């Protein structure tokens, strides 16, 4: 199957393709494509460790000139457009995890990494993450970079003041279920008026869906977003809102920062990479945070891959570079530099990842993230998941933010899903 406009539309990427076709110029203003001994790598800001990229340039300088280019804007659109146009295609391309299912049907546009010896390295990576890089025909499109195990970030002093457990092990144990977490949220709000244990109902929904072994479309191209696993996640988000656990303060605003600093938003459910966001956004709270297990069980948000395109003239050398950049030692460096959580379990025992994190009160956060990463439920990711989950997220937002009746919101979400499924040729 060739990447064509029809193919993009059938994959539910019409909007992405349109954006790419209209906006590629900014991405191609820099030299791209192999010339002479050049090896071009495309990725995005924060997608790889700057140190590891620089070390790779130095290490392989005698063989190739690695041109590592950070592509801004709509990364996927720009990559797909270069591949459809068959010009200026990078040798090595980063593939974001949330987009991976959209690339897999076009596996013939990438080098099957098994032909370069990838299978010999399989046991060094998280099994569920490795599987996400495989196409239906068994070919390997993406080599694992990172993943995003979800954790519960919280401020122990606020929890203690509210009479809640506050040591990480106790929080993990006593707030292990969604009901326990919600009950704790009610106690927090009662004991310390103005506080909220959640800032976003949609986060609950996404995390809860990712705690299951299903998503929105199955392998047989049937829509399953109306089934129990999605409805249960929806109901959890609705329940959190009805119980008054969700703040109305918008993420990323000055009000959010102020409320977090004052301990009014002392709790976040988010992926491992969010630790970097917390450090950046509220540096004044250094030492006031801890990390515990996510209520409801392990879940994952994000994580990416590197692929070798068919345009690469030296795939063996490209594979050598990729596997070196993504070995356990360099993935550990990626976590230190850019909060890229390793997909290599051997990294978790390395000294640099066992260092106490002073921002989190001297806690060794790897003790939470590591076990979670190894227990992520395996689920089939369809190229149609994004298109068919969007109406559900939109209607949940209409309920939680705008006050729409939740039953009507669910009915409207399912109606929109039916129309999209019909357009994409997905059975309902």
MARDREN-142607 format. One record per residue: y negated, z negated, x of N, C-alpha, C in turn. Coordinates in steps of 0.001 Angstrom, whole numbers, padded with zeros to 6 digits, always signed. Layout:
BEGIN
YZXYZXYZX ...
***
This chain:
BEGIN
+001194+000000+000838+000000+000000+000000-001247+000000+000876 -002131+000962+000688-003361+001047+001450-004467+000271+000754 -005360-000285+001565-006519-000937+000987-007443+000122+000420 -007558+000188-000863-008399+001166-001528-009241+000440-002567 -010221+001132-003103-011039+000500-004144-010177+000128-005329 -009229+000985-005697-008327+000659-006805-007520-000594-006471 -007048-000657-005210-006272-001819-004811-007081-003096-004869 -008349-003007-004455-009204-004183-004502-009437-004641-005940 -009652-003687-006819-009864-004024-008225-008629-004674-008820 -007473-004119-008517-006235-004675-009065-005975-006070-008527 -006519-006382-007366-006333-007704-006791-007372-008696-007287 -008199-008244-008222-009207-009140-008760-010388-009326-007841 -010638-008337-006988-011686-008469-005993-012824-007507-006238 -013015-007083-007462-014038-006080-007728-015411-006556-007285 -015745-007801-007622-017054-008317-007237-017197-008394-005739 -016126-008816-005070-016156-008917-003624-016341-007554-002995 -015600-006567-003510-015695-005230-002949-017091-004657-003122 -017683-004887-004305-019017-004357-004556-020025-004971-003596 -019901-006287-003385-020811-006941-002454-020640-006387-001055 -019384-006189-000662-019117-005698+000679-019669-004311+000885 -019462-003435-000092-019911-002061+000052-021423-001973+000149 -022102-002942-000479-023560-002898-000457-024160-003684+000689 -023385-004595+001317-024009-005508+002260-023398-005562+003634 -022693-004553+004039-022007-004609+005312-022938-004450+006493 -024064-003823+006295-024914-003453+007416-025233-004627+008328 -025471-005798+007754-025826-006940+008579-024680-007348+009478 -023447-007110+009058-022301-007491+009871-022009-006478+010952 -022413-005234+010750-022070-004186+011708-023243-003819+012600 -024265-004665+012619-025360-004407+013527-025003-004772+014951 -023836-005431+015116-023375-005807+016444-022225-004899+016821 -021963-004725+018124-020860-003854+018532-019538-004379+018006 -018749-003524+017400-017437-003921+016911-016436-002829+017240 -015181-003212+017243-014135-002245+017546-013865-002206+019034 -012627-001920+019422-012237-001912+020824-012770-000696+021555 -013317-000934+022707-013676+000155+023614-013295-000288+025006 -012608+000580+025733-012185+000217+027079-011289-000998+027067 -011712-002043+027779-010905-003244+027870-011421-004336+026940 -012219-003981+025946-012711-004963+024981-011615-005394+024009 -011667-006663+023598-010814-007185+022530-011751-007891+021563 -011918-007344+020361-012895-007864+019412-012238-008841+018447 -012832-010012+018353-012381-011059+017435-013479-011341+016432 -013153-011257+015154-014077-011634+014078-013661-012986+013519 -014655-013855+013360-014429-015112+012643-015767-015569+012079 -015856-016759+011547-017064-017262+010911-017470-018558+011585 -018706-018959+011377-019205-020183+011989-018329-021375+011598 -017845-022093+012598-016981-023241+012355-015521-022885+012187 -015188-021589+012276-013808-021167+012053-012883-021404+013227 -013455-021545+014420-012684-021812+015626-013486-022757+016509 -012807-023457+017394-013484-024328+018345-014305-023492+019329 -015603-023754+019467-016411-023019+020446-015856-023135+021866 -015368-024321+022220-014826-024525+023558-013570-023701+023777 -012685-023686+022763-011442-022921+022903-011739-021431+023004 -012699-020939+022233-013075-019523+022312-013606-019204+023706 -014481-020056+024221-015031-019822+025557-013944-019903+026621 -013041-020865+026480-011934-020990+027435-011043-019754+027401 -010848-019185+026205-010037-017973+026088-010714-016798+026800 -012030-016695+026660-012762-015633+027356-012551-015734+028861 -012641-016959+029368-012473-017186+030804-011037-016931+031239 -010100-017434+030459-008685-017344+030819-008201-015900+030891 -008677-015062+029963-008153-013695+029872-009140-012646+030396 -010161-013108+031117-011204-012202+031585-010669-011074+032472 -009654-011359+033258-009137-010330+034158-008369-009236+033424 -007943-009543+032195-007147-008574+031430-007980-007848+030380 -008799-008603+029658-009601-008012+028585-010961-008702+028525 -011888-008042+027884-013196-008629+027631-013220-009069+026171 -012991-010371+025951-012946-010880+024578-014359-010969+024018 -014601-010217+022957-015870-010275+022240-015644-011038+020935 -015996-012295+020954-015807-013155+019778-017089-013147+018963 -017038-012564+017783-018233-012336+016981-018145-013152+015689 -019146-013998+015485-019236-014750+014235-019925-013876+013189 -019211-013628+012096-019719-012785+011021-020288-013668+009920 -021550-013483+009623-022186-014283+008590-022061-013648+007214 -022512-014370+006204-022504-013836+004844-021118-013794+004239 -020860-012742+003476-019582-012606+002764-018526-012055+003714 -017893-012944+004425-016970-012552+005492-015859-011643+004983 -015179-012064+003935-014045-011283+003438-014487-009886+003022 -015626-009799+002354-016126-008495+001923-016329-007560+003108 -016917-008102+004156-017208-007270+005323-015923-006829+006029 -014966-007745+006119-013702-007377+006753-012964-006323+005932 -012879-006527+004618-012186-005562+003776-012859-004193+003811 -014186-004190+003876-014900-002924+003894-014632-002151+005185 -014604-002850+006313-014304-002154+007564-012888-001586+007541 -011964-002335+006901-010577-001878+006869-010400-000705+005917 -011136-000734+004802-011051+000411+003875-011684+001643+004493 -012775+001442+005211-013462+002566+005847-012804+003017+007133 -011853+002203+007647-011108+002528+008868-012037+002790+010051 -013062+001978+010158-013996+002094+011272-014516+000708+011634 -014727+000491+012928-015257-000777+013430-014364-001956+013049 -013077-001732+012988-012135-002790+012622-011895-003695+013828 -012005-005006+013676-011738-005895+014813-010264-005878+015179 -009975-006214+016423-008576-006320+016869-007912-007553+016256 -008640-008662+016311-008161-009933+015780-009135-010373+014698 -008606-010794+013561-009476-011172+012449-009074-012535+011906 -010055-013385+011704-009819-014628+010984-009634-014327+009511 -008737-015040+008876-008487-014891+007448-008577-016277+006820 -009515-016463+005922-009661-017763+005286-008486-018044+004354 -008056-019304+004341-006879-019664+003565-006993-019356+002095 -008187-019569+001508-008352-019314+000081-008274-017831-000253 -008417-016973+000765-008346-015524+000561-006995-014938+000951 -006121-015762+001510-004908-015240+002124-004053-014432+001157 -003937-014912-000062-003101-014201-001036-003638-012808-001338 -004930-012581-001102-005510-011261-001340-005198-010287-000213 -004916-010819+000976-004577-009964+002111-003097-009591+002143 -002257-010495+001682-000814-010308+001840-000270-009030+001192 -000762-008612+000009-000252-007361-000564-000556-006135+000311 -001488-006283+001229-001847-005188+002136-001349-005477+003549 -000150-006030+003630+000388-006447+004919+000545-005286+005896 +000640-004054+005375+000801-002913+006267-000471-002610+007060 -001562-003278+006741-002800-003100+007504-002872-004049+008700 -001866-004913+008814-001833-005887+009897-000525-005753+010673 -000550-006195+011906+000659-006206+012718+001556-007340+012233 +002836-007038+012044+003810-008066+011681+004041-008927+012921 +003570-010157+012871+003611-011013+014049+005031-011371+014464 +005986-011177+013576+007387-011406+013946+007824-010432+015026 +007270-009226+014999+007657-008211+015999+007140-008566+017384 +006230-009542+017448+005676-009965+018735+006271-011294+019204 +007222-011821+018417+007903-013048+018816+007442-014308+018118 +006750-014168+016999+006210-015345+016302+007299-016315+015874 +008449-015809+015465+009510-016686+014950+009946-017738+015972 +009781-017442+017241+010176-018389+018287+009269-019623+018293 +008114-019507+017681+007141-020599+017673+007093-021347+016342 +007860-020890+015378+007784-021398+014014+007917-022910+013925 +008831-023485+014677+009091-024924+014552+007969-025787+015120 +006951-025171+015694+005822-025924+016234+004705-026116+015201 +004870-025510+014018+003812-025512+013010+004309-026122+011695 +003376-026577+010886+003732-027118+009577+004449-026043+008766 +005640-026310+008263+006416-025285+007548+005667-024667+006372 +005005-025491+005556+004307-024959+004372+003140-024073+004778 +002485-024421+005884+001361-023617+006367+001862-022286+006921 +002957-022320+007641+003562-021102+008191+003917-020138+007059 +004495-020678+005997+004914-019838+004875+003727-019144+004206 +002561-019757+004210+001400-019159+003581+000953-017870+004266 +001371-017670+005498+000980-016467+006219+001958-015319+006079 +002995-015496+005243+004036-014482+005088+003839-013671+003812 +004026-012364+003931+003957-011467+002774+005296-011457+002047 +005325-010859+000863+006549-010806+000066+007694-010103+000790 +007356-009144+001643+008408-008420+002367+008893-009174+003603 +008381-010382+003802+008813-011202+004925+007985-011032+006177 +007129-010029+006210+006300-009819+007395+005280-010949+007520 +004895-011230+008750+003959-012315+009009+002584-011733+009295 +001644-012012+008412+000286-011488+008533-000614-012452+009289 -000533-013751+008952-001456-014721+009511-000789-015785+010349 -001397-016085+011497-000913-017162+012363-001767-018397+012085 -001148-019569+011857-001889-020736+011369-002960-021249+012322 -004151-021455+011764-005191-022169+012504-005147-023628+012048 -005804-023922+010939-005948-025297+010505-005497-025474+009070 -005567-026707+008597-005318-027001+007189-006298-028088+006769 -006256-028489+005501-007233-029460+005012-006620-030545+004158 -005800-031434+004737-005233-032525+003933-006337-033385+003329 -006158-033742+002063-007182-034495+001335-006991-036000+001542 -008109-036692+001647-008076-038144+001804-009150-038773+000919 -009106-040079+000858-010095-040861+000113-011032-041514+001121 -012265-041015+001195-013295-041619+002034-014020-042689+001199 -014191-043876+001749-014821-044930+000956-015567-045902+001877 -016499-046654+001278-017270-047657+001998-016679-049039+001700 -016008-049650+002675-015270-050898+002413-016153-052061+001977 -017379-052135+002489-018239-053259+002106-018568-053221+000616 -018751-052015+000094-019042-051870-001333-017800-052207-002154 -016643-051724-001702-015390-052022-002413-015133-053532-002416 -015375-054181-001278-015148-055628-001203-016083-056362-002156 -017335-055941-002208-018309-056569-003104-017893-056421-004561 -017208-055327-004884-016760-055074-006254-015420-055732-006557 -014868-056436-005584-013592-057101-005795-012396-056179-005709 -012582-055040-005059-011507-054061-004893-010855-054212-003524 -009638-053708-003351-009069-053671-002006-009980-052853-001095 -010065-053241+000165-011011-052560+001039-010444-052182+002403 -009297-052708+002773-008638-052262+003995-007878-050964+003702 -007879-049999+004638-007263-048691+004364-005845-048753+003810 -005005-049594+004395-003624-049679+003913-003576-050199+002485 -004423-051153+002170-004440-051727+000820-004999-050727-000199 -006054-050001+000198-006611-048995-000707-005577-047903-000964 -004893-047472+000073-003867-046439-000086-002763-046887-001035 -002393-048165-000948-001300-048699-001755-001721-049013-003182 -002885-049646-003348-003288-050145-004658-004085-049136-005490 -004529-048063-004859-005189-046967-005573-004374-045687-005389 -003066-045829-005439-002168-044714-005119-002062-043690-006240 -002273-044115-007486-002163-043201-008617-003555-042898-009162 -003635-041836-009949-004919-041502-010554-005368-042605-011508 -004457-043190-012246-004846-044248-013174-005380-045463-012423 -004729-045835-011315-005216-046945-010509-006602-046634-009936 -006783-045396-009519-008073-044975-008965-009166-045045-010033 -008859-044549-011228-009836-044578-012319-010172-046017-012726 -009143-046866-012785-009374-048272-013135-010270-048945-012097 -010043-048610-010827-010891-049142-009760-012321-048655-009937 -012467-047401-010368-013795-046848-010600-014534-047592-011701 -013807-047990-012737-014422-048765-013823-014857-050142-013332 -014016-050752-012515-014364-052073-011985-015573-051975-011050 -015599-050933-010236-016725-050716-009331-018034-050597-010106 -018012-049800-011152-019216-049575-011958-019647-050851-012689 -018671-051649-013131-018980-052881-013858-019566-053946-012945 -018952-054080-011754-019392-055127-010837-020704-054774-010123 -020899-053477-009847-022116-053034-009155-022730-051914-009977 -023567-052251-010947-024160-051223-011812-024855-050130-011007 -024653-048896-011491-025277-047751-010827-024396-047068-009809 -023211-047626-009580-022299-047006-008614-021287-046115-009332 -020792-045120-008601-019787-044192-009141-018736-043922-008081 -017495-043854-008507-016410-043602-007576-016186-042104-007352 -016814-041274-008222-016696-039818-008121-018065-039163-008254 -018248-038063-007555-019478-037288-007709-019238-035967-008414 -017969-035597-008619-017693-034262-009150-016348-034248-009873 -016359-033954-011179-015111-033877-011944-014270-032676-011518 -014924-031597-011086-014174-030411-010678-013306-030695-009465 -013770-031611-008612-012968-031965-007450-011642-032580-007846 -011671-033420-008868-010435-034026-009377-009472-032937-009841 -009993-031967-010580-009158-030886-011092-008509-030104-009952 -009302-029683-008980-008759-028882-007886-007740-029627-007061 -008027-030877-006754-007096-031683-005971-005797-031890-006732 -005906-032177-008028-004709-032431-008842-003833-031186-008964 -004443-030018-009133-003651-028781-009167-002920-028595-007848 -003594-028866-006745-002994-028674-005427-001965-029743-005070 -001804-030736-005945-000751-031730-005747+000562-031296-006393 +000560-030102-006978+001753-029587-007643+002319-028400-006871 +003437-027894-007336+004081-026758-006678+003802-025442-007409 +002778-025443-008266+002396-024236-008983+000893-024059-008908 +000443-022822-009165-000993-022571-009233-001297-021906-010576 -001835-020685-010575-002276-020051-011823-001498-018788-012187 -000837-018175-011208-000012-016990-011457+001259-017140-010639 +002418-016835-011253+003674-017003-010520+004093-015713-009813 +005233-015765-009135+005701-014627-008358+005994-013408-009214 +006288-013645-010484+006592-012539-011401+005344-012001-012087 +004191-012404-011595+002904-011911-012104+002657-012349-013547 +003041-013574-013833+002772-014177-015134+001691-015245-014984 +000760-015265-015914-000266-016298-015929+000363-017619-016340 +000191-018655-015502+000756-019970-015810-000346-021040-015821 -001592-020583-015912-002710-021513-015942-002847-022274-017243 -002012-021921-018229-002014-022658-019498-000874-023667-019558 -000150-023818-018455+001011-024705-018459+000623-026141-018101 +001638-027017-018174+001407-028455-018082+000708-028879-016790 +001051-028247-015658+000477-028709-014394-001035-028511-014356 -001528-027409-014945-002969-027176-014991-003617-028038-016067 -002962-028122-017226-003533-028919-018307-003615-030402-017916 -002630-030889-017177-002671-032281-016717-003856-032507-015784 -004080-031548-014880-005216-031659-013957-006531-031607-014727 -006592-030722-015730-007783-030634-016594-008031-031965-017291 -006972-032528-017855-007102-033783-018598-007558-034932-017693 -007129-034922-016431-007577-035945-015494-009088-035860-015275 -009584-034639-015105-011020-034449-014908-011802-034856-016154 -011246-034520-017318-011882-034909-018582-011894-036432-018720 -010767-037056-018400-010666-038509-018511-011668-039204-017582 -011784-038708-016359-012728-039309-015412-014153-039246-015951 -014473-038141-016590-015809-037977-017158-016009-038921-018340 -015041-038969-019236-015162-039828-020421-015242-041311-020048 -014589-041691-018963-014596-043095-018552-015848-043450-017740 -016734-042490-017610-018011-042747-016948-017920-042927-015451 -016962-042248-014835-016723-042437-013404-017414-041403-012538 -018008-040396-013172-018578-039270-012437-020097-039348-012433 -020676-039314-011246-022129-039341-011117-022732-038015-011558 -023959-038079-012045-024693-036864-012408-025522-036341-011238 -025472-037054-010117-026253-036647-008950-025569-035455-008285 -026312-034410-008053-025749-033166-007539-025476-033270-006047 -024296-032828-005640-023940-032811-004220-024936-031991-003422 -025207-032443-002198-026057-031679-001307-027544-031887-001495 -027944-032739-002425-029359-032976-002683-029839-034228-001938 -031151-034358-001854-031722-035549-001223-031345-036803-002002 -031270-036678-003318-030888-037824-004151-029458-038259-003836 -028593-037295-003601-027206-037599-003262-027137-038340-001928 -027900-037848-000958-027929-038498+000357-028424-039932+000248 -029503-040116-000501-030071-041451-000665-029094-042395-001357 -028444-041910-002421-027495-042748-003154-026299-043120-002288 -025868-042190-001454-024741-042460-000556-025126-043504+000477 -026303-043377+001039-026772-044340+002039-026920-045735+001444 -027295-045816+000179-027485-047122-000471-026197-047692-001053 -025079-046956-000888-023798-047452-001368-023555-047237-002838 -024367-046376-003485-024174-046085-004907-023135-044986-005121 -022876-044220-004091-021796-043214-004101-020885-043536-002919 -020109-044615-003041-019341-045116-001893-017947-044529-001747 -017685-043438-002454-016322-042913-002486-016346-041397-002617 -015502-040730-001827-015355-039280-001914-013885-038913-001758 -013441-037958-002549-012119-037374-002359-012341-035981-001787 -011891-035777-000555-012149-034486+000064-011199-034269+001230 -011248-033054+001767-010351-032665+002849-010765-033287+004182 -009899-033159+005162-010148-033726+006492-011442-033217+007097 -011766-031942+006838-012982-031381+007420-014248-032009+006853 -014152-032693+005710-015324-033336+005113-015820-034501+005954 -014985-035000+006862-015436-036074+007756-016650-035606+008547 -016621-034355+008981-017756-033801+009709-018988-033693+008840 -018798-033348+007569-019930-033237+006643-020579-034603+006414 -019752-035627+006259-020287-036973+006028-021095-037427+007245 -020556-037185+008431-021262-037571+009658-022595-036842+009780 -022602-035581+009376-023814-034776+009484-024841-035136+008420 -024369-035364+007196-025285-035557+006066-025836-036972+005945 -025015-037963+006310-025484-039358+006189-025196-040123+007488 -025837-039708+008576-025571-040357+009872-025907-041844+009881 -026816-042275+008987-027195-043685+008939-026052-044584+008468 -025008-043976+007896-023892-044774+007383-022774-044929+008422 -023060-044623+009657-022047-044760+010714-021456-046166+010710 -020139-046225+010747-019430-047494+010757-019145-048064+009384 -019729-047460+008350-019598-048005+006993-018499-047337+006176 -017746-046427+006786-016717-045687+006054-015326-046006+006580 -014346-045819+005711-012938-045833+006102-012253-044680+005375 -011007-044432+005752-010241-043335+005157-008905-043868+004661 -008557-043528+003413-007281-043932+002809-006597-042706+002216 -005389-042896+001754-004626-041787+001173-005238-041342-000147 -005041-040093-000474-005550-039530-001723-004744-040046-002916 -005394-040493-003985-004636-040899-005172-003884-039715-005757 -002683-039975-006242-001900-038914-006860-000992-038171-005903 -001146-038411-004596-000270-037753-003633-000993-036742-002762 -000287-036194-001760-000897-035242-000830-001412-033983-001526 -002508-033475-001007-003119-032254-001518-003810-031573-000350 -004083-030310-000492-004720-029561+000593-005885-028729+000061 -006969-028694+000835-008100-027830+000527-008468-027067+001792 -008305-025762+001765-008756-024943+002877-007745-024803+004003 -008218-024235+005083-007356-023928+006221-007216-022427+006376 -007171-021948+007615-007260-020512+007850-006207-019990+008812 -006328-018687+009128-005347-017983+009945-006046-016980+010857 -005330-016543+011887-005733-015385+012682-004697-014293+012486 -005168-013059+012369-004291-011902+012184-004653-010823+013198 -003717-009949+013464-003954-008795+014343-003931-007555+013474 -004991-006800+013489-005056-005600+012653-004305-004449+013305 -003962-003464+012506-003271-002285+013034-004187-001463+013956 -005490-001744+013921-006411-001032+014806-006311-001525+016241 -005691-002666+016456-005596-003237+017798-004712-002382+018694 -005255-002014+019847-004502-001154+020767-003601-001944+021716 -003828-003234+021816-003008-004076+022683-002536-005313+021904 -001677-005117+020917-001248-006247+020082-000522-007340+020863 +000222-006959+021899+000931-007977+022688-000055-008919+023369 -001122-008347+023931-002128-009183+024573-002886-010015+023519 -003185-009414+022382-003863-010139+021309-003005-011325+020851 -001710-011109+020727-000812-012177+020289-000759-013290+021331 -000739-012900+022595-000747-013896+023664-001998-014770+023574 -003126-014137+023303-004380-014884+023189-004376-015797+021968 -003916-015273+020839-003882-016069+019607-003008-017302+019769 -001825-017105+020281-000884-018224+020381-001354-019260+021398 -002097-018821+022416-002664-019793+023350-003801-020566+022675 -004678-019865+021980-005809-020513+021325-005363-021489+020246 -004191-021236+019658-003722-022043+018530-002498-022881+018875 -002314-023176+020171-001223-024088+020506-001666-025520+020212 -000758-026478+020369-001038-027856+019946-002244-028455+020665 -002367-028202+021976-003482-028757+022732-004819-028214+022279 -004880-026920+022067-006136-026310+021644-006463-026605+020185 -005438-026779+019356-005722-027189+017975-006274-028620+017938 -005795-029457+018836-006364-030800+018926-007836-030717+019319 -008159-029820+020237-009548-029623+020637-010373-029111+019465 -009769-028257+018649-010451-027737+017474-010827-028823+016489 -009986-029850+016389-010306-030968+015496-011457-031790+016064 -011441-032003+017375-012512-032767+018023-013838-032028+017897 -013823-030715+018123-015057-029924+018131-015584-029605+016736 -014666-029184+015845-015101-028579+014585-014391-029124+013356 -013703-030267+013489-012979-030882+012368-011965-029928+011752 -011379-029053+012590-010316-028150+012142-008997-028906+012277 -008448-029339+011152-007265-030190+011236-006060-029370+011682 -005350-029812+012724-004279-029005+013314-003121-028720+012357 -002603-027513+012471-001374-027148+011763-000167-027362+012668 -000397-027985+013822+000638-028279+014810+000885-029784+014849 +001983-030274+014260+002234-031714+014217+002226-032394+015583 +002565-031666+016646+002559-032275+017976+001163-032750+018365 +000141-032152+017757-001239-032557+018064-001530-033977+017608 -000864-034414+016555-001211-035678+015922-000986-036887+016829 -000106-036748+017811+000182-037864+018721-000638-037788+020005 -001455-036767+020155-002227-036608+021385-003346-037627+021463 -003631-038058+022674-004590-039133+022902-005948-038842+022278 -006435-037601+022403-007775-037287+021909-007877-037387+020390 -006708-037335+019707-006716-037490+018258-006315-038907+017834 -005992-039737+018825-005648-041127+018534-006801-042071+018870 -007903-041500+019322-009062-042326+019664-009676-042919+018389 -010041-044196+018425-010721-044804+017266-012023-044062+016971 -012286-043824+015706-013500-043138+015296-014525-044179+014861 -015566-044324+015659-016549-045372+015388-017301-045134+014083 -017445-043879+013681-018115-043608+012409-017322-044208+011258 -016001-044230+011432-015121-044802+010411-014637-046196+010823 -015564-046953+011407-015292-048347+011719-014220-048556+012763 -014019-047586+013647-012998-047703+014673-011596-047373+014186 -011479-046816+013005-010172-046457+012456-009611-045218+013148 -008319-045185+013327-007637-043978+013799-007272-043169+012557 -008146-042255+012190-007996-041540+010922-006766-040636+010899 -006246-040302+012071-005055-039462+012124-003875-040127+011425 -003885-041455+011344-002797-042173+010668-002771-041873+009169 -003878-041394+008631-003945-041015+007217-003729-039503+007076 -004477-038732+007841-004420-037278+007709-003066-036698+008133 -002502-037210+009222-001254-036648+009747-000104-036688+008749 +000244-037873+008212+001321-037937+007224+001044-037084+005990 -000234-037038+005560-000570-036230+004385-000315-034754+004654 -000713-034280+005826-000559-032864+006155+000901-032433+006138 +001789-033337+006505+003208-032988+006587+003922-033062+005244 +003205-033509+004199+003837-033650+002884+003160-032814+001805 +002371-031809+002204+001688-030966+001227+002720-030207+000392 +002624-030234-000946+003573-029485-001778+003459-027980-001534 +004585-027317-001501+004614-025870-001284+004438-025166-002623 +003480-024259-002698+003219-023522-003931+002998-022053-003620 +003382-021201-004556+003127-019766-004408+001654-019496-004685 +001017-018772-003763-000385-018399-003928-000468-016924-004278 -000999-016629-005442-001105-015257-005919-002479-014677-005594 -002551-013360-005353-003867-012735-005162-004739-012798-006417 -004145-013160-007553-004882-013239-008806-005340-014660-009140 -004965-015629-008301-005285-017026-008599-006781-017270-008728 -007556-016719-007817-008994-016978-007832-009621-016455-009119 -009273-015210-009470-009855-014606-010674-009491-015388-011928 -008256-015898-011970-007791-016555-013195-008023-018066-013208 -008464-018608-012115-008855-020023-012122-010354-020182-012366 -011116-019129-012107-012575-019217-012245-013034-019596-013649 -012500-018969-014723-012943-019378-016070-012626-020834-016385 -011520-021329-015857-011142-022718-016112-012131-023648-015424 -012466-023342-014174-013459-024146-013469-014827-024071-014140 -015193-022872-014581-016496-022706-015240-016589-023527-016515 -015528-023486-017310-015560-024226-018572-015456-025735-018354 -014755-026143-017315-014717-027569-016990-016105-028050-016579 -016822-027197-015862-018201-027524-015494-019089-027595-016742 -018868-026684-017670-019640-026713-018915-019434-028023-019669 -018213-028524-019618-017927-029808-020262-018543-030969-019492 -018242-031050-018189-018609-032239-017417-020103-032327-017134 -020766-031178-016970-022185-031180-016621-023076-030951-017835 -022670-030000-018698-023527-029613-019818-023157-030284-021135 -022028-030991-021160-021669-031737-022355-020943-030942-023429 -020400-029800-023095-019666-028997-024066-018412-029739-024521 -018034-029563-025764-016812-030183-026281-015615-029724-025449 -014806-030692-024975-013727-030332-024045-012654-029455-024676 -012396-029646-025970-011389-028818-026632-011871-027377-026751 -013138-027214-027093-013697-025868-027176-013764-025235-025788 -014079-026042-024787-014147-025535-023419-012779-025022-022971 -011725-025748-023305-010374-025314-022935-010017-024022-023667 -010300-023963-024953-009998-022740-025710-010760-021543-025137 -012015-021744-024801-012809-020648-024244-012274-020230-022870 -011844-021202-022089-011275-020882-020775-010029-020024-020925 -009152-020396-021861-007922-019640-022052-008213-018237-022604 -009208-018124-023464-009590-016817-024003-010086-015899-022889 -010921-016448-022010-011427-015656-020887-010288-015277-019942 -009366-016199-019735-008224-015913-018863-007381-014774-019422 -007212-014749-020742-006427-013676-021360-007074-012316-021101 -008389-012246-021237-009087-010981-021020-008968-010534-019564 -009123-011476-018639-009013-011136-017220-007588-010735-016870 -006616-011458-017425-005213-011133-017159-004883-009727-017642 -005363-009380-018816-005135-008028-019327-005726-006983-018394 -006919-007240-017893-007591-006299-016996-006825-006131-015680 -006237-007245-015204-005536-007205-013924-004074-006805-014054 -003594-006670-015286-002185-006335-015461-001264-007527-015243 -001792-008722-015480-001005-009959-015354-000509-010338-016742 +000775-010600-016862+001350-010993-018149+000853-012376-018540 +000609-012523-019849+000097-013805-020326+001193-014559-021077 
***
